[in-house]
Amino acid sequence: MNPEPENSNTLLRSFSGAAIAGVLATGAYLLTRSIATTFAAKPIFSDNATAINISIAVRTLVVGICSLATFVFALAAIGLIAFGIQSVLQKNS
């Protein structure tokens, strides 16, 4: 019922999506860096080994989740840029 979207519409969507994903990846990277430096600057003060192990695990999980978000958004941005370039090359040939 609806005609196929035009190639320029797809190009606009892919490059604007790549820009949004890139901004989110940059924000996630800055957040990850801030969290990691904050954790590194504040040592854990406790005599309880279990409390130390739990706090280390929580710190590792927090930095890991933020790093995962960074790489997911960065990979999405790279993929959308590659899709846009592929669309341009297929349009020209």
N, C-alpha and C positions, 0 to 999 in steps of 0.2 A: 504494500500500500504506500509506504514512504519510499521515495527513490533512494538509491545508494548515496551516502554522503560524498561530497566532492573531495578531491585530493587536498585542496588548500585548507579545507576545514579539518581534515585529519592532520595536516602539517601543523596548523595552529594549535590543535589540541595536544599533539605530541610534544611540541616545543614548550608550550605553556605548562603542561604537566611536568616536563623535565625541569623547568625553572622552579616550580613549586616544590618538587621533590628535592632539588638541590638546596633550596632555602631551608627546608626541614632537615636535611642532612647536615647542613652547616650549623644550624641551631642545636641539633642533637650532639654534634661533635663538640661544640663549645660547652654544652651542659656536661658531657662526659669528662672533658678536660677539667672543668671546674670541680666536679665531684671528686675526681681522682686526686687532684691537688689538695683539696680539703681533707680527704681521708688520710693522705700522706703526711699532712702537717699536724694532724691531731692523733697522737699515739693512744693506744688503749691502756688505761690504768686499771688494773685489776689483779688480784692475787688468785682468783678463781680460774682454773684452766678451762672449765666448761664455758664460762662467760667470754673468755678470750676467743675460744674456738667458734662460738656462735657469732660473735661480733665480726670476726674475720670472714666467716661464711656470708653474713649479710652484706658486708662491704663488697665482697667479690661478686655477689649476685647483683647488687645495684649497679656496679660499674659494668658488669657483663650485659645486663639488660639495656643500658644506655648505649653501649658499644654496638649491640645487635641492632638497635633502632637506627644508629648512624649508618651502618653498612647496608641495611635494607633500603633506606631512602636513597643512599648514594647509588646503589645498584639499580634501583628503579629509575633514577635520573639518567644514568648511563644507558640503560636499555631504551628509554624513550628518545634520547638523542640519537642512538643508533637506528631506531625505527624511523625517525624523521629523515635521517640521511638516506636510508634505504628507500623511503618513499620518494624523495627528490630524485634519486638516481633512476628509479623505475619509471618516474614520470618523464624524464628526459629521454629514455631509450624506447 
